């Protein structure tokens, strides 16, 4: 259900839409719908969104917002990310409330994963 003035949709750039679909489906179980050659939408992620074809990337260093995903098992999620072609760009570190790491997807977008563990 869409809440009034809640975050409803997130969009990311992606140079390779096919690799992006494979990565997020394999690691996180996201499902995709193609909308022409330059856009894919995703669901099953907690919030719906999409990827548009672009050579740009989303990263904290460039001033982008950081999207943080939750995991019940941080180490297993980290292993799946690396095995599926993602890169760990900030190793696991502790913060008040848990631990997290940052990774980049096959298009170079930075996201993070956290857990209470």
N, C-alpha and C positions, 0 to 999 in steps of 0.2 A: 504494500500500500504506500502511496506517495504522500509524504507529510508536507504540509504547507511550509515553504521556505527551508526545507531540509535539503542536504546534498542529495541529488537524485541521479547524477550521471557523471562519469569521469572520462576524459579523453586523453590519450597519449599519442605521441608521434611514433612511427615505426618505419624503418627503411625496408624491412622484409616482412610482409604480412604473413606469409606462409610459415616462416620460422617462428614468428611471434605466436601464431595459433598453436603450433606444435608444442612450443615451450610451455605456455600457460595451461594448455590442456593436460599435458603430461605431468607437470609439477603440481598444479593446484586443482585440476579437474574443471577448469572453466570451459564453457561451451560457447561456440561462435556462430554467427550468421554473417555471410558475405553480403555487402551492399555495393556492388560494382567493384572495379579493379583497385580502388584506392581507399576502401573503408571496410573494416570488420567490426561488428559489435560483439561484446561478450556479456555473458550472464553466469550465474552460479558462483559469484565472487563476493557476495555481501552487498555490493552496490553494482548496478549495471554500468556499462561504459563501452568504449570503443577505441580502436586504433586507426589513425589516418596515415596515409603514406607520406613520409617526410624524412629527410636526412637529418633533421634536428633530433635532439635527445632531451629528455627531462631529467635534470639532476639538481641536487641541492646546491652544488657549486655555481650553477647557472641561475640560481634564484627560484627554482621550481619548488612547489609544495612537495613534501615527502609523503607518499602513500605507505602506510604501515599495515602489513598483514599480520594476522594472529596464527600461531601454531601451537598445538598441544605438545609437539616434540620438535624443538628447535634444531637439534642435530640432524634428525632424519630429513627435515625440510631442507636444511642446508645441503645435505648430501644429494638430494633429488635435484636441487637447483644446479649444482655443479655438474652432475651426471647428464643433465639435459642441455648443457651449453651456456648456462649462466655463469657469472663471475662474482666472487665475493670481493667487494670493494672496501668493506669495513668489517673486520672480523668480529665475532661475538664479543660483546662487552656488557657489563652490568650497569644498570641504572635503577633509580628508586622504583621498585615494583616488579623488576624482572631483568631479563637479558634480551639483547637483540643484535642483529647484524644487518648490514646493507648489502645489496647485490645489484648487479646490472643484468638486464635481460639481453637477448641476442641483438636487439637494436640499440643497446646502450642506455636504456632508461634505468634510473636508480629507484629502487623501492627498498623497504626494510621489512623484516619479519621479527616479531617479538613473542616472548613467552614468559610466564611467571617462573619457570624452571631456572 
